[in-house]
Amino acid sequence: MHQPPPEVDTLSPIDNINTRLVDSFVQRSLPDILAPLQATLTLRMTHPCRLALLWLDAQKTRIASRIDANGHEPISAENTPCRIDESVTLRECLAQDRPARQPDLKDPVIAWLTSDTCLPLVCLPLRRGKSPLGFLVIMHRASHPLNEATENELMTWLPMAASLVVREIDAIFGLFGAVRFARDFTLMRDTETGQHQLRLGGYAGLLAERLQSAHGLGDRFAPEIALYAPLHDIGKIGIPDEILLKPGSFDASERETMQAHVTKGSALIDRLIDDFGLTENPRIDTLRSIVAFHHEYLDGSGYPEGRMGDDIPLATRIITVSDIFDALTNVRAYKKPWSIDEAFDQLRKMAGKQLDKECVDAFVSERKQLTSLWNHYAAHGV
């Protein structure tokens, strides 16, 4: 069963800071952050078991997820002692802002973490500035307790590991902040373009979720696409109003100017990457490809490079299908909105030619949710 796509803030699109989206994005990135740290720990310790991270909810009152190098597991409050006030260990960790060594196995949260083979050895609070993020927990094999020297070495190493985790989380928040800034700037420049971008994030996120498992991309792919999708048309802020808002069709010169929004957008993204220090961020290539290739078609008839087939990344193919659907079903200065039936028929006609057939089929298969999402945006004026 698919999760619903990220919701649109019902107050004002310009103030839409979707904390759930960035929180989901961070959680799904953490396994890749923990994996190299766990590998280092394995080399240093004689009998380590694993690193785990207990991620707090937005209210900072309970554990929302348990995360390790293998993935993340949302926690159900119904069957799990996950409230901070249920755990003396976690309360003291936060209050004193220091590690808890050999936590009490009678503590309900610690008991929940404990298994027949692994015992919690130390629990360390993670903070971003003054805000608590969660707890980094090191587990060890119950049958191989650490000697005092090894445990002391671990306590020296642990704060550095926590700092590395927080630094990586800061980088993700920095990326989100840069994307949000660019998105909101576009909303101010042109309301329709901005609203189109917000809608596209919902459609593309839903389609990406439908496809990520089939392509072995992991569960952070969909939040990443939903985050980046609103920036696909950022280059339109560089198009003159008399062309961007023109009713009716373009002449050849105007069409060429309008198509330049792709190269202008790519240049803006490169500037954003440099200005926000995102050059080394491994997640930035997807954003680049979405902005640079979202008007490329599989048969080579698109622009600006005339790319074909697999030279167009999956993320971009997802954006293109979602983009066309939204453009067809909403009013433009040069056209009336098509019905949803007409839009789906057009996507089917383009499938296997200009558009990726797998993406179109998946999009059509989600018709019920897409229609519900479309109605939600229409009801909130987005």
ABEGO torsion letter per residue (X at the ends): XBBBBBBBBAABAAABBBAAAAAAAAAAAAAAAAAAAAAAAAAABABBABBBBBBBBAAGABBABBBBAAEBBBBBAAABBABAAABAAAAAAAAAGBBBBGBBAABAAAAAABBAABBBABBBBBBBEABBAEBBBBBBBAABBBBAAAAAAAAAAAAAAAAAAAAAAAAAAAAAAAAAAAAAAAAAABAAAAAAAAAAAAAAAAAAAAAAAAAGAEAAAAAAAAAAAAAAAAAAAABBAAAAABBEBBBAAAAAAAAAAAAAAAAAAAAAAAAAGAAABAAAAAAAAAAAAAABBAAGABOAAGBBEAABBAAAAAAAAAAAAAAAABBBAABBBBBAAAAAAAAAAABGBABBAAAAAAAAAAAAAAAAAAAAAAAAGX
